[in-house]
Each structure stands twice: as structure tokens, then as C-alpha cells.
Amino acid sequence: MAAVIEVKDLTKNYGEITAVNHIDFKVWKKEIFGFLGPNAAGKTTTIRILTGVIIPDSGIATIMDYNILTEPLKAKQIISVVPEMANAYIDLTAWQNVMLIGELYGVPNKERKEKAKHLLKEFNLYQRRNQLARGFSKGMKQKLIVCMALLTEPRVLFLDEPTSGLDVESARLIRDTIRRHNRNGTTIFLSTHNMEEANQLCDRIAIINHGKIAAIDSPENLRMKSSGLKSVEVSFSKHVSVNELSDIPDVTQAKKIGDKIRLYTEKSHSVINSLLDYARSKNLSIISLNTLAPTLEDVFVKLIREDRGD
Amino acid sequence: MVEYVFLEQLKRAFVIARKDLRIYYKRGPVLIFGLIMPFFLFLAFFIGRNMPMERLFTGLLSMTIFFSAMSIGPAIVPFEARSKTLERLVSTPVSVWALMIGDVIGSFIYGLLISMVPLMIGLVLGVNIIHWLTLGLGMILAAFCFASFGILLSAYPPTDIPSTVMMVSNLVKFPLVFISGVFIPIWEIHDWGRIIASVSPLTYFTDLVNYCTQGTSYYSVYVDFAALIGFTSLFLIVAIRLHERTLPERLA
């Protein structure tokens, strides 16, 4: 399989802080590659290096075999970026912003206008195309940035927290657009905090913490590897103390989640039997009882805690 | 292939220039330091003094082109660094030299357009232009030279605070106005003053305007043109090199 993005031993220091610490990974053609990590883990720094905004201290990053340091123009010609902070020109109209990017990528005039019209309509911005971006809401600005990034029909699209702070409808529109462009052949590099988004969209996920890659795999494989995070979720007809249930054999951790109690265990069948015995002994009715596989969030938290040495 | 890449980048530089003109011509610092400042400086130094119209015209035109061509340039990079649009530009397939040339072209066009105002005023008030072609070429060259100087001044310190750059820029601009023969013709300055004046690009443009309006100049026209070309090349090369070096620091 062809690697579209290849990162070897990439390192970036800011003074004494190592933002990216000797990381290696490959992103395959037509893949949606998720990049997860807590705040200040090195996600944005990695994207800024891969898009040629900042220079790494060491290591190599290539985009379709073009080294971003030695052949930046060729590499940048085939990528587009949706940065973390919306950075359209607020003193230009939506139309002028989209045209500007088209011209900077050398998209021919007629094609540029047709695509801009199509994209602005798709993102419900066409009616407001002649308004300055200054007056746009955060969601509108973000949609405008996505339009600007897609106008060039990039072969590789970098998105840094593209749905952060957006309403449900706008976020869904952006996710659907990512899926569609990926189906049409665009490789996607997606940095996000949203586990559900990563779970829904990504073929593979890299989890980065303190500048190091903690794990890279498919969402399903990451969950499978974390069998210790299986859980049983139960709710009773009356209030039950979490402490009482945490004493059940084989329960490693008990948490109150809304009106339910979640019991983490590696032996769910044993815990279920214990819960039934407990309910009978206390004369309680069980309202609901579910066994849960670990979520991506569970896996993420576990890996980050392991990395911290908790 | 190399020629294609160069021409394509040059085309993109003009796109940057158009963007600059759309955005920055009405910004506060640009209006204050590009238009209002030279106008009041002119009023402060020339009104009430018994001077021939040609002398007044030389001062007004020199100051206007100097201040206006240098007004947008220093503001662009820090403004864009702060609003994160610089990061957007750097991630596009446009080289640093094309970005900077684009900013220079934008400042150059602005400076040249604004300088039409004192030119028109001079003509209305009866200033006799003896050498039109020399004046036209001189204005074009001077506007490009001062625009390049403006971009150079924005290279260091690599800050995202426009007022810091404007302050540094004014610290350089104002002394230059006083030593460049704008207020006192260069042939009336002492020897040491003339030596100092020779390091200012504005001196050579002021000298050219004197030649075009009064028929006399301190340097030969060829020296004036050569000096302006030399300063322009120097400013451009140093500005591009410095920006290439400081841009990663500015974006970090």
C-alpha cells in the first residue's frame, strides 16, 4: 500500500519543552487517519509541520514523496488545511476569501468560480457570499474555511478540530463532507478531541501524548486490546450506593453515571451473577442491565493514564 | 520549468498584492502614517515660510510618496500573524519571496496612487514640470524602493503586534525625512550633513524631483537612479532573507 504521508523521527522543541518527540507513522492512500490526544499533546504542532508552517528540529515528513522541507511548494500544492482557528480574512467577503485561495493554488478562473459557487451553496453560504467574513458566526467562518480548503480538490486534507464548538447540524455537514471527499479519493488527516467523531470517521487512529505516539490502530482493534475496560451497567428500582457495588468480586472500578452504575470488570458474567444475587438479597428490582465493550474514550483515557504512570 | 515556477509564483505575488490593497488601505495605522502624518508635517514646516512653489512641491511629493509607500508594508506581516491568516498563507503553495514581493507590490501601488494627489495639487498650483519622463520613472522607482524598505522594517523583530513594528518603522522614517533634503535642499546642507544624507534613499528621490521641477540637482540624474535601484535591490534581498529566517519564529 502507498503511504501518502510518511513521518520519520520527527521532533520539535519549543525551548525546553518537547512538543513532538521522535514520532513515526504512515498514512495510507484514501485513508481517514485520526490524530487524538489531550491538550498540548503535540497534535497541532504535528499538523503545522506537515503543512509546512513550522520547521521541525529533526526528522523527515513527506507528502506523496515530496519532502515538506526541501520541496515545500510541490507538497503544498497537493494539500489543503482546515486549521484549528478559523482564519479567513475578516475584511474580505466569503466569495473573495474563496477566490483568493483558488488563485493562490492556481485554479483556473472558470473552474474556480464554478467550484466556489457549488461549495458555498453546499455549505449554505452562497446567499451571504458578498458579506464580509467579519460578520459571520463561528460556525459560518468554519464552514467558509472548509469551502476554502476544498476548492482546490486536495489529494490530502488536514483538518485540525474541524467541528470543535459547532452546532450539531454544522458538525454533521462537515463530517458528511469529509466522508464524501474521502470516498472520492482524498486522504484525510483528522485531529480531533471528539472520540465519537473519530470512531465514526477514522480507518485508523494515532493517540499522541506528551509528543509521543502512544498507540496506532483501527478504532476496533484499540478497543479489543483494552479488554480490561469492559463494563456492566446497571440501574435499580431504588437508590444503591456505589461503594456497596464496588465490593463485588471481580469489579475493578465502580462509577455512578446518571441514574446508572457502571462496574468495570474483566469477568462480566461473574459480575452479572453477583448483581442478581445482590438484588435478590436486598429485595430490589433491576430496571436495566447492559454489558458494554470499552469505548474509544475509555481506551484513550487508559492510554493517557498509563503514559502518565497513574 | 524553473521559468514556469517563477512566473507562476510572480502571478501569485500579484494575488497577494490585490488582497493587501483590499484589506489594508483603510487601516488606522496606514491612514495615520501614510496620509495624515506627511500632510501635517508639510503644514508644520512649509506654511508661512517664503518659499518658491517648486520647493514646496518637492517637499510634499517626496514626503507623501515616502510615507504612503511605507505605510502598508510594515503593518501587513504582524497584522496577519496576529489574525492567523499568515499561517493560512504560509500553508499555500506560495514561496516566502512571492509573499514578500506581493506585499511590496501592494505597498508600491498604494504609494504611487496616493502620490498622484500632491502631483495634481502641484499642477493646479502652477508647478512647472520640466522633465516629465524622469519624474514618472523616478516616482515609480522611489515608490518601489520605499515599499521594499517598509517590508524590510517588518522583518525584525518577529512580532505579531503591529504597533511595535509601526513604532520601529517611525523611528527610522522620521530621521530620514529630516536628513534627506526634503526641508533644506541638499546643496545647502553642510558637508557632514551631505554624507549622512547619502545613506538615505529619500535623498536621491528628492534630488530627482528638484531636477524635474527646478532644473538643478546635487547628484547627476544617473546617480539618483542608480542609487534608487541599488537601495531597492538591497532592501528586497535583505527583506526576503530576513523574513525567510524570522517567519518560523513568528509562527511558532
HADDOCK unambig.tbl for C-alpha pairs under 7 A between the chains (distance, minus, plus):
assign (segid A and resid 51 and name CA) (segid B and resid 91 and name CA) 5.68 0.50 0.50
assign (segid A and resid 52 and name CA) (segid B and resid 91 and name CA) 5.84 0.50 0.50
assign (segid A and resid 53 and name CA) (segid B and resid 87 and name CA) 6.34 0.50 0.50
assign (segid A and resid 53 and name CA) (segid B and resid 90 and name CA) 5.82 0.50 0.50
assign (segid A and resid 53 and name CA) (segid B and resid 91 and name CA) 5.72 0.50 0.50
assign (segid A and resid 54 and name CA) (segid B and resid 248 and name CA) 5.37 0.50 0.50
assign (segid A and resid 54 and name CA) (segid B and resid 251 and name CA) 6.91 0.50 0.50
assign (segid A and resid 54 and name CA) (segid B and resid 252 and name CA) 6.69 0.50 0.50
assign (segid A and resid 55 and name CA) (segid B and resid 248 and name CA) 6.72 0.50 0.50
assign (segid A and resid 73 and name CA) (segid B and resid 93 and name CA) 4.74 0.50 0.50
assign (segid A and resid 73 and name CA) (segid B and resid 94 and name CA) 6.70 0.50 0.50
assign (segid A and resid 76 and name CA) (segid B and resid 91 and name CA) 6.52 0.50 0.50
assign (segid A and resid 76 and name CA) (segid B and resid 92 and name CA) 5.80 0.50 0.50
assign (segid A and resid 76 and name CA) (segid B and resid 93 and name CA) 4.96 0.50 0.50
assign (segid A and resid 77 and name CA) (segid B and resid 93 and name CA) 5.22 0.50 0.50
assign (segid A and resid 87 and name CA) (segid B and resid 83 and name CA) 6.82 0.50 0.50
assign (segid A and resid 87 and name CA) (segid B and resid 84 and name CA) 5.63 0.50 0.50
assign (segid A and resid 87 and name CA) (segid B and resid 85 and name CA) 5.24 0.50 0.50
assign (segid A and resid 87 and name CA) (segid B and resid 88 and name CA) 6.88 0.50 0.50
assign (segid A and resid 88 and name CA) (segid B and resid 85 and name CA) 6.62 0.50 0.50
assign (segid A and resid 89 and name CA) (segid B and resid 85 and name CA) 6.72 0.50 0.50
assign (segid A and resid 91 and name CA) (segid B and resid 23 and name CA) 5.91 0.50 0.50
assign (segid A and resid 103 and name CA) (segid B and resid 12 and name CA) 6.96 0.50 0.50
assign (segid A and resid 103 and name CA) (segid B and resid 15 and name CA) 6.88 0.50 0.50
assign (segid A and resid 104 and name CA) (segid B and resid 12 and name CA) 5.53 0.50 0.50
assign (segid A and resid 104 and name CA) (segid B and resid 15 and name CA) 7.00 0.50 0.50
assign (segid A and resid 104 and name CA) (segid B and resid 92 and name CA) 6.83 0.50 0.50
assign (segid A and resid 104 and name CA) (segid B and resid 93 and name CA) 6.96 0.50 0.50
assign (segid A and resid 104 and name CA) (segid B and resid 94 and name CA) 6.89 0.50 0.50
assign (segid A and resid 105 and name CA) (segid B and resid 92 and name CA) 6.91 0.50 0.50
assign (segid A and resid 105 and name CA) (segid B and resid 93 and name CA) 6.29 0.50 0.50
